[in-house]
Amino acid sequence: MWLCTLRPDGSPHVTPVWFVYRDDVFWVSSGENNVKVRNVDNDPRVSLALEDGDAPVVAEGQVRVHRGALREDILAALAAKYDGWTAGEEIEPFGARVLLEIPIRRWLLSGIAR
């Protein structure tokens, strides 16, 4: 999925992310020091896009950043989806892991997210 955040000057920052979609919420794991995390700390508005040809997903939401003890159910879902990936493990130089919780405020195209 592509995640678009806003830099402090308002310009877009687009990056590919691994995600899970649970109970109408997108979840993304990231490192505390990544640009996307700094951006959403400053402005939580984001856009998401997943190109599926026949059923694309495009949505807008606002991020809540989870720090510290991360939700085990979300980490397990990421591991199951991405072949054992340990989404809660710190990776240098990106800093401590965080979870980005992205409830959707508006669907622009609501294809199929998995």
LOTORVEX-17829 format. One record per atom (N, C-alpha, C, CB): residue in three letters; atom name; x, y, z. Coordinates in steps of 0.02 Angstrom, whole numbers, plus 50000, padded with zeros to 5 digits. Atoms other than C-alpha are relative to their C-alpha. Glycine has a CB too. Example, Ala and Ser with C-alpha at 12.3 -4.5 7.8 and 13.67 -1.06 7.14 Angstrom:
<nodes>
+-----+----+-------+-------+-------+
:   r :  a :     X :     Y :     Z :
+-----+----+-------+-------+-------+
: ALA :  N : 50045 : 49941 : 50000 :
: ALA : CA : 50615 : 49775 : 50390 :
: ALA :  C : 50045 : 50060 : 50000 :
: ALA : CB : 49950 : 50001 : 50062 :
: SER :  N : 49958 : 49941 : 49997 :
: SER : CA : 50684 : 49947 : 50357 :
: SER :  C : 49961 : 50055 : 50037 :
: SER : CB : 50020 : 50023 : 49929 :
+-----+----+-------+-------+-------+
</nodes>
This chain:
<nodes>
+-----+----+-------+-------+-------+
:   r :  a :     X :     Y :     Z :
+-----+----+-------+-------+-------+
: MET :  N : 50042 : 49942 : 50000 :
: MET : CA : 50000 : 50000 : 50000 :
: MET :  C : 50045 : 50061 : 50000 :
: MET : CB : 49952 : 50000 : 50061 :
: TRP :  N : 49965 : 49936 : 50000 :
: TRP : CA : 50056 : 50179 : 49971 :
: TRP :  C : 49969 : 50045 : 50052 :
: TRP : CB : 49999 : 50034 : 49930 :
: LEU :  N : 50022 : 49954 : 49948 :
: LEU : CA : 50046 : 50299 : 50118 :
: LEU :  C : 50028 : 50069 : 49984 :
: LEU : CB : 50025 : 49976 : 50071 :
: CYS :  N : 49980 : 49931 : 50013 :
: CYS : CA : 50049 : 50486 : 50087 :
: CYS :  C : 49990 : 50040 : 50064 :
: CYS : CB : 49960 : 50030 : 49941 :
: THR :  N : 50002 : 49956 : 49942 :
: THR : CA : 50092 : 50598 : 50235 :
: THR :  C : 50018 : 50071 : 49976 :
: THR : CB : 50049 : 49976 : 50056 :
: LEU :  N : 49985 : 49930 : 50017 :
: LEU : CA : 50119 : 50787 : 50239 :
: LEU :  C : 50061 : 50024 : 50039 :
: LEU : CB : 49940 : 50045 : 50015 :
: ARG :  N : 49942 : 49969 : 49968 :
: ARG : CA : 50286 : 50868 : 50274 :
: ARG :  C : 49979 : 50065 : 50033 :
: ARG : CB : 50057 : 50013 : 49948 :
: PRO :  N : 50017 : 49937 : 49967 :
: PRO : CA : 50289 : 51023 : 50386 :
: PRO :  C : 49985 : 50058 : 49951 :
: PRO : CB : 50055 : 50020 : 50046 :
: ASP :  N : 50014 : 49947 : 50048 :
: ASP : CA : 50291 : 51133 : 50229 :
: ASP :  C : 49938 : 49986 : 49958 :
: ASP : CB : 50060 : 50009 : 49953 :
: GLY :  N : 50061 : 50017 : 50036 :
: GLY : CA : 50133 : 51046 : 50166 :
: GLY :  C : 50009 : 49956 : 49939 :
: GLY : CB : 49965 : 50062 : 49980 :
: SER :  N : 49988 : 50042 : 50058 :
: SER : CA : 50217 : 50948 : 50027 :
: SER :  C : 49989 : 49927 : 50017 :
: SER : CB : 50071 : 50012 : 49972 :
: PRO :  N : 50014 : 50070 : 49987 :
: PRO : CA : 50172 : 50764 : 50009 :
: PRO :  C : 50063 : 49957 : 50005 :
: PRO : CB : 49955 : 49971 : 49947 :
: HIS :  N : 49948 : 50050 : 49994 :
: HIS : CA : 50284 : 50620 : 50061 :
: HIS :  C : 49965 : 49933 : 49990 :
: HIS : CB : 50039 : 50003 : 50070 :
: VAL :  N : 50032 : 50064 : 50017 :
: VAL : CA : 50233 : 50454 : 49980 :
: VAL :  C : 50050 : 49944 : 50010 :
: VAL : CB : 49972 : 50001 : 49927 :
: THR :  N : 49956 : 50056 : 49987 :
: THR : CA : 50305 : 50289 : 50036 :
: THR :  C : 49960 : 49934 : 50000 :
: THR : CB : 50037 : 50009 : 50066 :
: PRO :  N : 50034 : 50065 : 49996 :
: PRO : CA : 50260 : 50104 : 50016 :
: PRO :  C : 50004 : 49974 : 50072 :
: PRO : CB : 50030 : 49949 : 49950 :
: VAL :  N : 50001 : 50028 : 49933 :
: VAL : CA : 50209 : 50018 : 50178 :
: VAL :  C : 49966 : 49931 : 49999 :
: VAL : CB : 49963 : 50047 : 50049 :
: TRP :  N : 50036 : 50062 : 49987 :
: TRP : CA : 50160 : 49845 : 50237 :
: TRP :  C : 49945 : 50016 : 50050 :
: TRP : CB : 50048 : 49944 : 50027 :
: PHE :  N : 50058 : 49982 : 49959 :
: PHE : CA : 49991 : 49845 : 50324 :
: PHE :  C : 49957 : 49939 : 50014 :
: PHE : CB : 49959 : 50055 : 49967 :
: VAL :  N : 50057 : 50045 : 49991 :
: VAL : CA : 49848 : 49746 : 50396 :
: VAL :  C : 49939 : 50044 : 50007 :
: VAL : CB : 50010 : 49952 : 50062 :
: TYR :  N : 50064 : 49965 : 49997 :
: TYR : CA : 49666 : 49796 : 50388 :
: TYR :  C : 49955 : 49959 : 50046 :
: TYR : CB : 49967 : 50009 : 49929 :
: ARG :  N : 50040 : 50034 : 49949 :
: ARG : CA : 49564 : 49750 : 50543 :
: ARG :  C : 49945 : 50046 : 50025 :
: ARG : CB : 50044 : 49975 : 50058 :
: ASP :  N : 50057 : 49963 : 49971 :
: ASP : CA : 49391 : 49810 : 50596 :
: ASP :  C : 49997 : 50072 : 49975 :
: ASP : CB : 50006 : 50000 : 50076 :
: ASP :  N : 50006 : 49935 : 50032 :
: ASP : CA : 49387 : 49955 : 50472 :
: ASP :  C : 50058 : 50048 : 50016 :
: ASP : CB : 49936 : 50033 : 50019 :
: VAL :  N : 49941 : 49959 : 49983 :
: VAL : CA : 49561 : 50016 : 50524 :
: VAL :  C : 50061 : 49970 : 49965 :
: VAL : CB : 50011 : 50003 : 50078 :
: PHE :  N : 49936 : 50021 : 50027 :
: PHE : CA : 49727 : 50007 : 50432 :
: PHE :  C : 50052 : 50008 : 50055 :
: PHE : CB : 50020 : 50042 : 49937 :
: TRP :  N : 49945 : 49999 : 49951 :
: TRP : CA : 49879 : 49968 : 50541 :
: TRP :  C : 50066 : 49993 : 49962 :
: TRP : CB : 49992 : 49943 : 50053 :
: VAL :  N : 49934 : 49999 : 50031 :
: VAL : CA : 50059 : 50005 : 50489 :
: VAL :  C : 50052 : 50001 : 50055 :
: VAL : CB : 50008 : 50061 : 49951 :
: SER :  N : 49944 : 49998 : 49953 :
: SER : CA : 50219 : 49967 : 50586 :
: SER :  C : 50056 : 50042 : 49969 :
: SER : CB : 50026 : 49928 : 50018 :
: SER :  N : 49946 : 49958 : 50025 :
: SER : CA : 50361 : 50091 : 50572 :
: SER :  C : 50049 : 50013 : 50056 :
: SER : CB : 49972 : 50067 : 49971 :
: GLY :  N : 49950 : 49979 : 49951 :
: GLY : CA : 50517 : 50154 : 50659 :
: GLY :  C : 49987 : 50073 : 50021 :
: GLY : CB : 50071 : 49993 : 49971 :
: GLU :  N : 50011 : 49933 : 49971 :
: GLU : CA : 50503 : 50307 : 50772 :
: GLU :  C : 50035 : 50056 : 49961 :
: GLU : CB : 50024 : 50000 : 50072 :
: ASN :  N : 49960 : 49949 : 50034 :
: ASN : CA : 50636 : 50400 : 50671 :
: ASN :  C : 49983 : 50009 : 49926 :
: ASN : CB : 50072 : 49984 : 50007 :
: ASN :  N : 50017 : 49994 : 50071 :
: ASN : CA : 50556 : 50376 : 50499 :
: ASN :  C : 49963 : 50064 : 49985 :
: ASN : CB : 49958 : 49940 : 49978 :
: VAL :  N : 50031 : 49937 : 50021 :
: VAL : CA : 50497 : 50528 : 50402 :
: VAL :  C : 49924 : 49997 : 50008 :
: VAL : CB : 50018 : 50015 : 49927 :
: LYS :  N : 50073 : 50004 : 49996 :
: LYS : CA : 50317 : 50465 : 50396 :
: LYS :  C : 49975 : 50009 : 50071 :
: LYS : CB : 49976 : 49932 : 49973 :
: VAL :  N : 50021 : 49993 : 49930 :
: VAL : CA : 50309 : 50457 : 50586 :
: VAL :  C : 50009 : 50073 : 50022 :
: VAL : CB : 50041 : 49953 : 50046 :
: ARG :  N : 49991 : 49929 : 49984 :
: ARG : CA : 50382 : 50631 : 50607 :
: ARG :  C : 49945 : 50042 : 49968 :
: ARG : CB : 50070 : 50025 : 49977 :
: ASN :  N : 50052 : 49962 : 50035 :
: ASN : CA : 50258 : 50694 : 50477 :
: ASN :  C : 49933 : 49994 : 50036 :
: ASN : CB : 49994 : 49976 : 49928 :
: VAL :  N : 50066 : 50008 : 49969 :
: VAL : CA : 50104 : 50619 : 50562 :
: VAL :  C : 49998 : 50027 : 50071 :
: VAL : CB : 49979 : 49927 : 50000 :
: ASP :  N : 49998 : 49967 : 49935 :
: ASP : CA : 50162 : 50683 : 50731 :
: ASP :  C : 49984 : 50074 : 49992 :
: ASP : CB : 50070 : 49992 : 50033 :
: ASN :  N : 50012 : 49929 : 50015 :
: ASN : CA : 50154 : 50857 : 50652 :
: ASN :  C : 49930 : 50011 : 49971 :
: ASN : CB : 50052 : 50026 : 49951 :
: ASP :  N : 50065 : 49994 : 50032 :
: ASP : CA : 49996 : 50829 : 50547 :
: ASP :  C : 49974 : 49929 : 49987 :
: ASP : CB : 50003 : 50043 : 49933 :
: PRO :  N : 50021 : 50070 : 50005 :
: PRO : CA : 49898 : 50665 : 50565 :
: PRO :  C : 49960 : 49982 : 49938 :
: PRO : CB : 49959 : 49984 : 50059 :
: ARG :  N : 50039 : 50016 : 50060 :
: ARG : CA : 49805 : 50679 : 50399 :
: ARG :  C : 50042 : 49961 : 49950 :
: ARG : CB : 49974 : 50065 : 49966 :
: VAL :  N : 49965 : 50042 : 50049 :
: VAL : CA : 49852 : 50544 : 50273 :
: VAL :  C : 49952 : 49978 : 49946 :
: VAL : CB : 50031 : 49939 : 50034 :
: SER :  N : 50036 : 50035 : 50053 :
: SER : CA : 49797 : 50465 : 50111 :
: SER :  C : 50033 : 49932 : 49991 :
: SER : CB : 49999 : 50041 : 49932 :
: LEU :  N : 49976 : 50068 : 50012 :
: LEU : CA : 49813 : 50280 : 50070 :
: LEU :  C : 49976 : 49979 : 49931 :
: LEU : CB : 49974 : 49951 : 50054 :
: ALA :  N : 50019 : 50025 : 50066 :
: ALA : CA : 49811 : 50195 : 49900 :
: ALA :  C : 50027 : 49930 : 49991 :
: ALA : CB : 50025 : 50047 : 49943 :
: LEU :  N : 49982 : 50069 : 50015 :
: LEU : CA : 49812 : 50012 : 49851 :
: LEU :  C : 49972 : 49985 : 49931 :
: LEU : CB : 49973 : 49950 : 50055 :
: GLU :  N : 50021 : 50012 : 50068 :
: GLU : CA : 49807 : 49976 : 49666 :
: GLU :  C : 49988 : 49925 : 49991 :
: GLU : CB : 50053 : 50026 : 49949 :
: ASP :  N : 50018 : 50069 : 50011 :
: ASP : CA : 49717 : 49816 : 49625 :
: ASP :  C : 49971 : 49991 : 49930 :
: ASP : CB : 49950 : 49976 : 50052 :
: GLY :  N : 50027 : 50007 : 50067 :
: GLY : CA : 49668 : 49849 : 49444 :
: GLY :  C : 49925 : 50002 : 49998 :
: GLY : CB : 50025 : 49937 : 49969 :
: ASP :  N : 50072 : 50005 : 50002 :
: ASP : CA : 49489 : 49792 : 49460 :
: ASP :  C : 49966 : 50029 : 50062 :
: ASP : CB : 49979 : 49929 : 49993 :
: ALA :  N : 50031 : 49977 : 49937 :
: ALA : CA : 49459 : 49847 : 49641 :
: ALA :  C : 50049 : 50042 : 50040 :
: ALA : CB : 49976 : 49940 : 50042 :
: PRO :  N : 49952 : 49958 : 49964 :
: PRO : CA : 49576 : 49990 : 49691 :
: PRO :  C : 49970 : 50029 : 50065 :
: PRO : CB : 50025 : 50057 : 49955 :
: VAL :  N : 50019 : 49969 : 49937 :
: VAL : CA : 49572 : 50065 : 49866 :
: VAL :  C : 50035 : 50067 : 50004 :
: VAL : CB : 50019 : 49955 : 50061 :
: VAL :  N : 49972 : 49934 : 49986 :
: VAL : CA : 49596 : 50251 : 49896 :
: VAL :  C : 49959 : 50029 : 50057 :
: VAL : CB : 49998 : 50047 : 49935 :
: ALA :  N : 50035 : 49977 : 49941 :
: ALA : CA : 49554 : 50325 : 50065 :
: ALA :  C : 50040 : 50055 : 50034 :
: ALA : CB : 49987 : 49942 : 50048 :
: GLU :  N : 49969 : 49949 : 49959 :
: GLU : CA : 49590 : 50468 : 50183 :
: GLU :  C : 49985 : 49985 : 50073 :
: GLU : CB : 49975 : 50071 : 49980 :
: GLY :  N : 50011 : 50011 : 49929 :
: GLY : CA : 49611 : 50458 : 50371 :
: GLY :  C : 50045 : 50043 : 50042 :
: GLY : CB : 50011 : 49927 : 50016 :
: GLN :  N : 49957 : 49965 : 49953 :
: GLN : CA : 49695 : 50525 : 50525 :
: GLN :  C : 50034 : 49947 : 50043 :
: GLN : CB : 49961 : 50050 : 50044 :
: VAL :  N : 49958 : 50048 : 49965 :
: VAL : CA : 49836 : 50431 : 50610 :
: VAL :  C : 50001 : 50013 : 50075 :
: VAL : CB : 50071 : 50001 : 49972 :
: ARG :  N : 49983 : 49999 : 49929 :
: ARG : CA : 49851 : 50389 : 50794 :
: ARG :  C : 50063 : 49957 : 50006 :
: ARG : CB : 49940 : 49972 : 50046 :
: VAL :  N : 49937 : 50036 : 49993 :
: VAL : CA : 50029 : 50339 : 50838 :
: VAL :  C : 50001 : 49965 : 50068 :
: VAL : CB : 50061 : 50049 : 49993 :
: HIS :  N : 49995 : 50040 : 49939 :
: HIS : CA : 50048 : 50199 : 50966 :
: HIS :  C : 50074 : 49987 : 50014 :
: HIS : CB : 49960 : 49933 : 49995 :
: ARG :  N : 49931 : 50009 : 49979 :
: ARG : CA : 50213 : 50197 : 51060 :
: ARG :  C : 50002 : 49956 : 50062 :
: ARG : CB : 50035 : 50068 : 50013 :
: GLY :  N : 49993 : 50041 : 49939 :
: GLY : CA : 50281 : 50085 : 51198 :
: GLY :  C : 49976 : 49930 : 49987 :
: GLY : CB : 49962 : 50031 : 50058 :
: ALA :  N : 50027 : 50068 : 50007 :
: ALA : CA : 50187 : 49922 : 51222 :
: ALA :  C : 49952 : 49999 : 49940 :
: ALA : CB : 49963 : 49977 : 50065 :
: LEU :  N : 50039 : 50002 : 50062 :
: LEU : CA : 50118 : 49880 : 51049 :
: LEU :  C : 49950 : 49943 : 50003 :
: LEU : CB : 50047 : 49992 : 49939 :
: ARG :  N : 50053 : 50051 : 49999 :
: ARG : CA : 49960 : 49781 : 51018 :
: ARG :  C : 50024 : 49934 : 49970 :
: ARG : CB : 49938 : 50025 : 49960 :
: GLU :  N : 49976 : 50066 : 50021 :
: GLU : CA : 50007 : 49598 : 51009 :
: GLU :  C : 49958 : 49971 : 49943 :
: GLU : CB : 50000 : 49952 : 50058 :
: ASP :  N : 50043 : 50027 : 50053 :
: ASP : CA : 49856 : 49554 : 50899 :
: ASP :  C : 50018 : 50029 : 49932 :
: ASP : CB : 49927 : 50013 : 50016 :
: ILE :  N : 49981 : 49968 : 50064 :
: ILE : CA : 49912 : 49679 : 50766 :
: ILE :  C : 50069 : 49974 : 49979 :
: ILE : CB : 50001 : 50077 : 50008 :
: LEU :  N : 49934 : 50027 : 50017 :
: LEU : CA : 50094 : 49620 : 50774 :
: LEU :  C : 49993 : 49929 : 49974 :
: LEU : CB : 50046 : 50002 : 50062 :
: ALA :  N : 50010 : 50069 : 50023 :
: ALA : CA : 50034 : 49440 : 50755 :
: ALA :  C : 49968 : 49999 : 49930 :
: ALA : CB : 49955 : 49962 : 50049 :
: ALA :  N : 50031 : 49996 : 50066 :
: ALA : CA : 49925 : 49489 : 50606 :
: ALA :  C : 50050 : 50020 : 49947 :
: ALA : CB : 49941 : 50049 : 50000 :
: LEU :  N : 49947 : 49981 : 50048 :
: LEU : CA : 50073 : 49574 : 50521 :
: LEU :  C : 50047 : 49942 : 49988 :
: LEU : CB : 50039 : 50061 : 50027 :
: ALA :  N : 49956 : 50059 : 50008 :
: ALA : CA : 50182 : 49421 : 50554 :
: ALA :  C : 49967 : 49947 : 49957 :
: ALA : CB : 50018 : 49971 : 50069 :
: ALA :  N : 50036 : 50051 : 50039 :
: ALA : CA : 50049 : 49306 : 50481 :
: ALA :  C : 49996 : 50021 : 49927 :
: ALA : CB : 49930 : 49989 : 50028 :
: LYS :  N : 50007 : 49976 : 50069 :
: LYS : CA : 50026 : 49414 : 50326 :
: LYS :  C : 50067 : 50002 : 49964 :
: LYS : CB : 49968 : 50070 : 49999 :
: TYR :  N : 49935 : 49989 : 50031 :
: TYR : CA : 50211 : 49445 : 50294 :
: TYR :  C : 50052 : 49948 : 50021 :
: TYR : CB : 50025 : 50070 : 50016 :
: ASP :  N : 49955 : 50057 : 49993 :
: ASP : CA : 50287 : 49273 : 50323 :
: ASP :  C : 50047 : 50005 : 50061 :
: ASP : CB : 50041 : 49992 : 49938 :
: GLY :  N : 49960 : 50001 : 49939 :
: GLY : CA : 50345 : 49290 : 50504 :
: GLY :  C : 50035 : 50065 : 50017 :
: GLY : CB : 50049 : 49947 : 49995 :
: TRP :  N : 49969 : 49935 : 49986 :
: TRP : CA : 50397 : 49473 : 50499 :
: TRP :  C : 49988 : 50021 : 50073 :
: TRP : CB : 49974 : 50054 : 49953 :
: THR :  N : 50007 : 49977 : 49930 :
: THR : CA : 50431 : 49536 : 50676 :
: THR :  C : 49993 : 50076 : 50000 :
: THR : CB : 50062 : 49978 : 50043 :
: ALA :  N : 50016 : 49929 : 50010 :
: ALA : CA : 50347 : 49705 : 50657 :
: ALA :  C : 50013 : 50042 : 50062 :
: ALA : CB : 49928 : 50008 : 49980 :
: GLY :  N : 49988 : 49961 : 49939 :
: GLY : CA : 50381 : 49755 : 50838 :
: GLY :  C : 50074 : 50005 : 50017 :
: GLY : CB : 49964 : 49969 : 50056 :
: GLU :  N : 49928 : 50000 : 49985 :
: GLU : CA : 50570 : 49729 : 50830 :
: GLU :  C : 50034 : 50062 : 49972 :
: GLU : CB : 50033 : 49937 : 49971 :
: GLU :  N : 49964 : 49940 : 50021 :
: GLU : CA : 50678 : 49884 : 50825 :
: GLU :  C : 50052 : 49984 : 49947 :
: GLU : CB : 50034 : 50034 : 50060 :
: ILE :  N : 49951 : 50006 : 50054 :
: ILE : CA : 50783 : 49906 : 50668 :
: ILE :  C : 50040 : 50065 : 49998 :
: ILE : CB : 49965 : 49986 : 49931 :
: GLU :  N : 49957 : 49941 : 50004 :
: GLU : CA : 50931 : 50025 : 50671 :
: GLU :  C : 50006 : 50023 : 49928 :
: GLU : CB : 50070 : 49986 : 50029 :
: PRO :  N : 50001 : 49942 : 49956 :
: PRO : CA : 50937 : 50169 : 50628 :
: PRO :  C : 49930 : 50030 : 50009 :
: PRO : CB : 50047 : 50053 : 49973 :
: PHE :  N : 50068 : 49973 : 50003 :
: PHE : CA : 50747 : 50186 : 50624 :
: PHE :  C : 49967 : 50010 : 50068 :
: PHE : CB : 49957 : 49955 : 49960 :
: GLY :  N : 50025 : 49989 : 49932 :
: GLY : CA : 50721 : 50184 : 50813 :
: GLY :  C : 49947 : 49950 : 50021 :
: GLY : CB : 49972 : 50069 : 50004 :
: ALA :  N : 50051 : 50044 : 49971 :
: ALA : CA : 50590 : 50103 : 50922 :
: ALA :  C : 49941 : 49993 : 49953 :
: ALA : CB : 49977 : 50027 : 50069 :
: ARG :  N : 50057 : 50013 : 50044 :
: ARG : CA : 50443 : 50025 : 50833 :
: ARG :  C : 49938 : 50035 : 50028 :
: ARG : CB : 49987 : 49925 : 49992 :
: VAL :  N : 50065 : 49970 : 49984 :
: VAL : CA : 50275 : 50113 : 50831 :
: VAL :  C : 49949 : 49968 : 49954 :
: VAL : CB : 50002 : 50078 : 49993 :
: LEU :  N : 50055 : 50020 : 50044 :
: LEU : CA : 50106 : 50065 : 50761 :
: LEU :  C : 49960 : 50061 : 49981 :
: LEU : CB : 49955 : 49947 : 50034 :
: LEU :  N : 50043 : 49947 : 50025 :
: LEU : CA : 50009 : 50185 : 50653 :
: LEU :  C : 49930 : 49971 : 49992 :
: LEU : CB : 50027 : 50030 : 49933 :
: GLU :  N : 50070 : 50020 : 50004 :
: GLU : CA : 49822 : 50163 : 50677 :
: GLU :  C : 49965 : 50051 : 49956 :
: GLU : CB : 49967 : 49995 : 50071 :
: ILE :  N : 50029 : 49955 : 50049 :
: ILE : CA : 49728 : 50236 : 50529 :
: ILE :  C : 49926 : 49982 : 49987 :
: ILE : CB : 50039 : 49999 : 49934 :
: PRO :  N : 50071 : 50008 : 50015 :
: PRO : CA : 49538 : 50237 : 50542 :
: PRO :  C : 49983 : 50044 : 49939 :
: PRO : CB : 49955 : 50018 : 50061 :
: ILE :  N : 50017 : 49964 : 50061 :
: ILE : CA : 49463 : 50292 : 50377 :
: ILE :  C : 49946 : 50051 : 50013 :
: ILE : CB : 49979 : 49951 : 49944 :
: ARG :  N : 50050 : 49947 : 49995 :
: ARG : CA : 49371 : 50458 : 50372 :
: ARG :  C : 49959 : 50006 : 49936 :
: ARG : CB : 50034 : 50067 : 50015 :
: ARG :  N : 50035 : 49994 : 50064 :
: ARG : CA : 49328 : 50453 : 50188 :
: ARG :  C : 50029 : 49951 : 49950 :
: ARG : CB : 50004 : 50073 : 49973 :
: TRP :  N : 49981 : 50045 : 50054 :
: TRP : CA : 49332 : 50320 : 50053 :
: TRP :  C : 49991 : 50037 : 49934 :
: TRP : CB : 49958 : 49934 : 50001 :
: LEU :  N : 50004 : 49972 : 50068 :
: LEU : CA : 49371 : 50385 : 49878 :
: LEU :  C : 49986 : 49944 : 49951 :
: LEU : CB : 50064 : 50038 : 49982 :
: LEU :  N : 50014 : 50062 : 50037 :
: LEU : CA : 49376 : 50210 : 49802 :
: LEU :  C : 50005 : 49944 : 50051 :
: LEU : CB : 50050 : 49989 : 49939 :
: SER :  N : 49999 : 50052 : 49948 :
: SER : CA : 49331 : 50062 : 49911 :
: SER :  C : 50000 : 49931 : 49969 :
: SER : CB : 49938 : 50008 : 50047 :
: GLY :  N : 49992 : 50067 : 50029 :
: GLY : CA : 49397 : 49907 : 49825 :
: GLY :  C : 50006 : 49949 : 50055 :
: GLY : CB : 50061 : 49997 : 49954 :
: ILE :  N : 49992 : 50055 : 49952 :
: ILE : CA : 49461 : 49759 : 49925 :
: ILE :  C : 50068 : 50005 : 50032 :
: ILE : CB : 49991 : 49931 : 49966 :
: ALA :  N : 49937 : 49998 : 49962 :
: ALA : CA : 49594 : 49779 : 50060 :
: ALA :  C : 50007 : 49937 : 50041 :
: ALA : CB : 50003 : 50063 : 50045 :
: ARG :  N : 49988 : 50061 : 49961 :
: ARG : CA : 49672 : 49626 : 50141 :
: ARG :  C : 50062 : 50008 : 50042 :
: ARG : CB : 50005 : 49939 : 49956 :
+-----+----+-------+-------+-------+
</nodes>
